[in-house]
Amino acid sequence: MSEPDTLNVRVTAQGMTVRYEYDLRVGGSAGDSPPLEMEYTVEVDPGLVRGCRARIDQALTKAAAGEPGPGPAKELAKWGRLLHEHLFPRVQGSVAELVTRLHASSGPLLVRTNEQEVPWELLHDGTDFLGLEHDLGRRLMGKRPVVGGRAISRVGRALIVGDTLGDLPSAREEVAKVAAWLGDRGIACTVLLGQEATLLDVVTELASEDTPYDLFHFCGHVATGSGTTGLMMHDRQLLGEVVLQTLSSRGAPPVAFINGCASAGEGEVANMCMSFMVLGAKTVVGTRTEVADEGAWRFAAEFYGQLLAGRPAGAAVRAARTALRDRPDAAWASFVLYGDPAAGIAGNAPPGNPQPPGPPDDDLTTTLAPDAQRLMRRVHAASADRGGVASVDLLQGLLGEADIRQRIEESIGADVMEALDQVIDQVLSRSSGGPDDDSGSDGDGTGPDHDISLLSDTVNRVFADAATRAAADGRSSVTTADITEAFVAVGGGVASRLLELCGVPLARLLPHSDADSDTDGETGSGTGSGTGADTSVTDIALLPNGDERLPMDDLSRSAVGIVRLANLLADTRGEVIGTYTLLLAFGAMGSEVLRRAMHEQGAAGERAYRQLSGMLTPRRRDLSPRVHDALDRARRRSAAGRTSAGRVGEAAILLALLQDEESSGRELMNRIGVDPDLLIRSLGRDR
């Protein structure tokens, strides 16, 4: 199966505006995806995006209700065109190039994004709607564990649920039509209507240990209550993501069709399509707004007909949209496909054999390679009684990998290795003692009261980083090597301190060719054989053995900053500066010398530099509220003054920090004998 062209869209807040970062990856054969070609950045007004979306939804709602007014096609084109022009402004030359490349794309198109505000299918490029020009699907990015799910070679069984409260005659009629249509094609259908469709009955069917369902069709109410959004069952209980976790070992049906009011609406929690994908569904179709009865049924029939005939999901949805385009109820425009548009119902995996719970990566459908599946099965099995996976659980799993274990044992000796195992076992056994004991949980509350699919914050970050590494290499599956490298890159959490106790540097988990003979001093003092003695100082030939300050007078200003950052990194880890840490500091400081040298190696070097330079980029949660506010103020002032081509300079950040009368930064200046107000005036002149 060929991979679709992928438009990656990452949205980040930038004060009063938001930043949309695009890159377009041209698809190819599976596993042979080319590197990212070019990145495009656009500043976007979120209010304008929300306004256009609201007008689009209003047009769809009026059309579905049969209200008089301008033709829905004209209204949709008007707002879709305006939104397209705002998101892809041609005044920026590089973005115009992106529009041209999108228009030239002839295969399936996957929009991979962390936002749900934009109705991508209804953007209008001046020629037509994207959802009619492309076999378009969406893939959401989030922070939740994902069940790998199962592939199917055909649809054999379908569960059809509707009119659960007995107040929607049209939904009951749709159920009858869908069941008859599928039944005529040899598909065994189970129908649950009204009082038969209780929460318990529906979940029991979905979790059946007999032949699993391949398709789930729902038409009825979607509601929100007590912070939970779900499909309304007969007893007014909600079938939401928490209840769907019951399917984590079986996996949700691979195909789901949800015809409910705003079932594909904005908001991660409120999105039932996303909930089904988290539990392993591969192709999910949902509605943006309420759809006219006949239009909903016609769309479902067209979609199922195309899908069962062997066409990929994106082509099936596009064909259904095209077939219904001239209907006055505009039903075609309300349906959204979540999942790979190039995927069909055919597959090689045996039914009923889902992958283990996978990474909570930014990519909700990122899968685990076979070696990573084996690793995570061991980790989840070992942590079952603790209700979640913490960094120590993941470390124990990694130490179960033969090559990693051999590398560690050769470094510290069998006796110390045994002691490390005992320390890990002791920490993990204590964390199973009860809900009040969070030992080994990375301090994130992962404890025995939580579902096994929960991962600690550190492990979440590991999988997010691992998926990024895989994507940068053009791979869709995360390997054990990706997980190991990511574990080291994010610092290992609590687990790293256990390694330190036994004199094992975190980087020892990586397969460095010189790891046994030269650890660059990153073992600390150690308790092992002494093979990790520090060589980093003599390596860079800056300082003979001794305890005096390192001479800096002969270093350039940028080199001084890099060495000082390396010292700070090493100090926080309880290590001396090794070559690994020093190189990490070069990347974090955005060394132009290193960038030019790495870029000479082509696309691979460019990807590697982006990875290295981004390793230490903080998350919002890593900043104190004061620092976060100061950066926002600096951005706003720089934007207003149009300084440095839109870049926020050092002076702007320093001014924002020092102008906060109660900041500890001002206190520091006073403590070292500097008048903060005079400093502010000097910085103001520098701007």
Secondary structure, 3 states (H helix, E strand, C coil): CECCEEEEEEEEEECCEEEEEEEEECCCECCCCCCCCCEEEEEECHHHHHHHHHHHHHHHHHHHHCCCCCCHHHHHHHHHHHHHHHHCCCCCHHHHHHHHHHHHCCCCEEEEECCCCCCHHHCECCCCEHHHHCCEEEEECCCCCCEEECCCCCCCEEEEEECCCCCCHHHHHHHHHHHHHHHCCCCEEEEEEHHHCCHHHHHHHHCCCCCCCCEEEEEECEEEECCEEEEECCCCCEECHHHHHHHCCCCCCCEEEEEECCCCCCCCCCCHHHHHHHCCCCEEEEECCCCCHHHHHHHHHHHHHHHHCCCCHHHHHHHHHHHHCCCCCCHHHHEEEECCCCCCCCCCCCCCCCEEECCCCCCCCCEECHHHHHHHHHHHHHCHHHCCECHHHHHHHHHCCHHHHHHHHHHHCHHHHHHHHHHHHHHHHHHCCCCCCCCCCCCCCCCCCCCCCCECHHHHHHHHHHHHHHHHCCCCEECHHHHHHHHHHCCCCHHHHHHHHCCCCHHHHCCCCCCCCCCCCCCCCCCCCCCCCCCHHHHCCCCCCCCCCCCCCCCCHHHHHHHHHHHHHHHHCCCCCCHHHHHHHHHHCCCHHHHHHHHCCCHHHHHHHHHHHHCCCCCHHHCCHHHHHHHHHHHHHHHHHCCHHHCCCHHHHHHHHHCCCCCHHHHHHHHCCCCHHHHHHHHHHHC
